[in-house]
Amino acid sequence: THHIAADGDVVCLDHTEKWYFKTGETVEHTFCTMHEMRDGKIVKWSDYWDVAKFVGQFPPSFLEVMAKNAGASFSE
């Protein structure tokens, strides 16, 4: 976590995530996440990031797996 700012029910978090792949590679990327809160619960979650920079760090094997799967494979 680099910075946290709040204004009323809105919280903004500047943070870096580190991803670990089964093949041994790691990826670090900075995100800005905004949470809108209501009654102590998150009612809206928005992430802002540079998708090209982030995905550009992924190992080729992971991108191949993503290309072979449908979007439904990556959601709940």
URJONOR-V454914 format. One record per residue. SS is DSSP state (helix for helix, strand for strand, loop for the rest). Layout:
ss: [SS,SS]
This chain:
ss: [loop,loop,strand,strand,strand,strand,strand,loop,loop,strand,strand,strand,strand,strand,strand,strand,strand,strand,strand,strand,loop,loop,loop,loop,loop,strand,strand,strand,strand,strand,strand,strand,strand,strand,strand,strand,strand,strand,loop,loop,strand,strand,strand,strand,strand,strand,strand,strand,loop,loop,helix,helix,helix,helix,helix,loop,loop,loop,loop,helix,helix,helix,helix,helix,helix,helix,helix,helix,loop,loop,helix,helix,helix,helix,loop,loop]
